[in-house]
Each structure stands twice: as C-alpha cells, then as structure tokens.
C-alpha cells in the first residue's frame, strides 16, 4: 500500500484547488486537512516551523494578513511570535502545506518539485 500524504489547506483556496487536482491526476492517496473545519494542529505547526521556517510559512500577501492591524503585523518577528497568530488565524498560513510520506514538508504548490517527489 502506498503511504498517504497529507495536504493541509482551505478548500476554496485557488492554489489548494490546483494542488488537489494535480494530486488527483497522479492517482495519489491524499488525506485532506481542512483548516476551517479542523483547525491548525499545533504539533504539525511546530514541525512545519522547524522544517520550512516561519518566513516561508507566513502568507503576507493574503487578505487575512492585510486585515490585521499594523501593531499585530509588526509584532510578528520570529517563529515564537508567528506561531500563536497562525494558530488563531489559519488563513495567514501559506497554502497548501504538504506532509509527504517520507516526512518532508513543502509549502505552496510546485508541480515540478512534486513530480520529482513522487517518482
């Protein structure tokens, strides 16, 4: 049996939709974790921060980030300050986050990188 990969995100996010469609076209077993319904798992967030880094994980281009007040934005200066914000506002996490069967973590959708990972 092929190990399952886990895709974390929000179902109506365009990038998540593209990623899910691409994974489906590759006939991969995927477990989807919906941030809106299931929240952000704190233990997984800790792994993502350690693996990808808070700067890579924080989506400063998104609407949620732009709606935050300047003091909140300015207060995010490292992983320790980014973590509670990400737990409280899942939409500030860049999507999708994928945990691959080998334990690797990727952030965002990159078809070429993903193709190399599944070979």
C-alpha positions in Angstrom: 0.0 0.0 0.0 1.2 3.5 -0.9 1.8 5.7 2.1 -0.7 8.6 2.3 0.4 12.2 2.0 -1.5 14.9 3.9 -2.4 18.2 2.3 -3.3 21.0 4.7 -5.3 24.0 3.5 -8.6 25.6 2.8 -10.9 24.1 0.2 -11.9 27.3 -1.5 -8.2 28.5 -1.9 -7.3 28.5 -5.6 -3.8 27.2 -5.0 -5.2 24.3 -2.9 -7.7 23.5 -5.6 -4.9 23.3 -8.2 -2.8 21.2 -5.9 -5.7 18.8 -5.1 -6.5 18.5 -8.8 -2.8 17.8 -9.7 -2.5 15.2 -6.9 -5.8 13.5 -8.1 -4.4 13.4 -11.7 -1.4 11.5 -10.3 -3.7 9.0 -8.6 -2.1 9.6 -5.3 -3.7 8.7 -1.9 -4.2 12.1 -0.2 -5.6 12.9 3.1 -7.0 16.5 3.2 -6.9 18.5 6.4 -9.3 21.5 6.3 -8.0 24.4 8.4 -11.5 25.9 8.5 -13.2 22.8 9.9 -10.4 21.0 11.7 -8.2 24.0 12.8 -4.4 24.1 12.7 -2.9 21.1 14.5 -0.4 22.7 16.9 2.1 19.7 16.8 2.1 19.8 13.0 2.6 23.6 13.0 5.6 23.1 15.2 7.1 20.6 12.6 6.3 23.0 9.8 8.0 25.9 11.6 11.1 23.7 12.3 11.2 22.4 8.7 10.1 25.3 6.5 10.7 28.2 8.7 8.2 30.9 9.8 9.1 33.3 7.0 8.2 30.7 4.4 5.0 29.7 6.2 3.6 33.2 6.8 1.5 34.4 3.9 2.0 38.2 4.0 0.2 38.6 0.6 -3.2 37.3 1.8 -6.3 39.2 2.8 -6.2 37.9 6.3 -2.7 39.3 6.9 -3.6 42.7 5.3 -6.7 43.0 7.5 -4.5 42.7 10.7 -3.7 45.9 12.4 -0.2 47.3 12.0 0.8 46.5 15.6 -0.1 42.8 15.1 1.8 42.7 11.9 4.8 44.4 13.4 4.8 42.0 16.3 5.5 39.0 14.1 9.3 38.9 14.1 10.2 35.2 14.6 8.7 31.7 14.9 7.7 32.3 18.6 5.5 35.3 17.6 4.3 33.9 14.3 3.0 30.6 15.9 0.1 32.0 18.0 -1.0 34.1 15.1 -1.0 31.1 12.8 -3.0 29.0 15.3 -5.5 31.8 15.7 -5.8 32.7 12.0 -5.2 29.7 9.8 -5.5 31.8 6.7 -2.2 33.5 7.4 -0.5 30.2 6.7 0.7 29.9 3.1 -1.1 27.0 1.4 -1.0 24.2 0.7 1.2 22.7 3.3 2.0 19.1 2.4 3.5 16.4 4.6 4.9 13.8 2.3 5.1 10.1 3.1 8.8 10.4 3.8 8.1 13.1 6.4 9.3 16.0 4.2 7.2 19.3 4.4 6.6 21.6 1.5 4.7 24.9 1.4 2.9 26.1 -1.7 2.3 24.3 -4.9 5.1 23.5 -7.3 4.2 20.8 -9.9 7.8 20.2 -11.0 9.0 19.7 -7.4 6.1 17.5 -6.6 6.6 15.4 -9.7 10.2 14.7 -8.6 9.0 13.7 -5.1 6.5 11.1 -6.3 9.0 9.3 -8.6 
